Structures are given as structure tokens and as C-alpha cells.
Amino acid sequence: MPEKHLSTQFDSELNSLSSRVMELGGLAESQIRQAVYALAQFNGDAARKVVETEVRVNAMEVEIDRELASVIGRRQPTARDLRLLMAISKTTANLERVGDEAEKIARMVISIIDKSGSVRALPSTELRVAADLASDQLRKALDAFARLDVSAAVAILRGDDLLDEEFDGFVRKLITYMMEDPRTISPSLDLLFVAKAIERIGDHAKNIAEFIIYVVKGADVRHLPLESIQAAIE
């Protein structure tokens, strides 16, 4: 992390925490990839692996929170150091929720397989673009967090609009699909929950980008339009 502290031990603790966040992020990314594969192939075994991995994600969140509490209690950080630790805490929480969304996707895949005898007739391939966008947003957010890169964070915020457009487009297509064949309504509703989970993954990546701006600039840009965010960081 930039700006070396007077305490070398404190530096080491911050680096350790950041590494743990990256490790958790990698696990969350892996969950997304596995969940998307399960969706694309309607593979129940792959979906169940995602569900099983969620236990590890939850455990890592608890471990990181415990380390954070210990560092804050012993070091009593101020200013940017405190903002960084707060951002690590919030990023960890968002990554755990990414894992939750991946698990939802996996559970919906299992539900679709159980409900439908012709799963390949469902428009699941339409979700691949949105899923790839969400996964890419998360990867970029983690990379930007590792480097505390404000410019990359702003680019992630811009990219969130594209993911929202993909979600809205899929919902319109899914409604048309259900109207044309009412027998597909139940599994199609499961796909709708999948689409919403994918959109939420993008939202969590956006949240991480906002934390980066908070650490570096000291500005809370949550809920602000992009134009106001740009003005706040200049």
C-alpha cells in the first residue's frame, strides 16, 4: 500500500489484511465463474460446488473482521489509515455478499433442473453477457483496490450502467418468453432471480470502487451521480 507508516509492524499488518481481502476476492471470483458454468451447462454438480464453497467465504469474512478489530484496537489509527481499514471492512462484507449471490445462482440452477425437463429451451445464454460483465467489474474492482487507483474506480462506476442495461434487456426478453409459453413461467422466474443476482454482483463491485475513492480522496461518493463524483475527486 502507498505512504509508508512510521510503524513497520503496522505496515505489515495492513499488507496482510489487504492480501486476505485479495484472497477472499479470488475465491468470490471463482464462485462466480463456477456458477456461470453451472448455468450455461445446467450442471447440478458444478452448482453444488458453489454452494459448498460459500462456507469458506463466510469463514474468511469472519477471520478478516477479527483481524481488523485487533489492528484497530492495538493501533488506534487515524485519518487515511482509519479510512483504509474501514474500506477493507466494507469491501470484505461486499465480497461475502458476492459469494451469497453466486450461491443464489447455483441454487436457482438446481431448482431449474428439478423443475424443467427441457432446460436447454430456456433463454439462459442471454445471461452470459451480463454475467461476464459482472465478473469483469469485480475483477477490475479488486485490481483497483490493490493499487488504490481512483481512475480505475471511476471507470468501474461508469461500467455499472452497461450492466444495468443488460439486466433490463434480459427482463424484457424473459417476459416475452413467458407470455409465448406459459409452461416455462416457473423456471423462467428462477432465471429472473439469477439475472438479479448477476446485477447485484455488479453493484457490489461498484461499492468497492466507491470505497477506493473514499480512502484516497476522503470523499464519500455513495449515491452521487457520476458527474458529481468526478467533480468531488478533481
Buried (B, 14 or more C-beta within 10 A) or exposed (E): BEEEBEEEEBBEBBEEBBEBBBEBBEBBBBBBBBBBBBBBBBBBEBBBBBBEBBEEBBEBBEEBBEBBEEBBEEBEBEEBBBBBBBBBBBBBBBBBBBBBBBBBBBBBBBBBBEEBEEBEEBBBEBBEBBBBBBBBBBBBBBBBBBBBBBEBBBBBBEBBEBBBEBBEBBBEEBEEBBEEEEEBEEBBBBBBBBBBBBBBBBBBBBBBBBBBBBBBBEBEBEEBEEEEBBEBBE
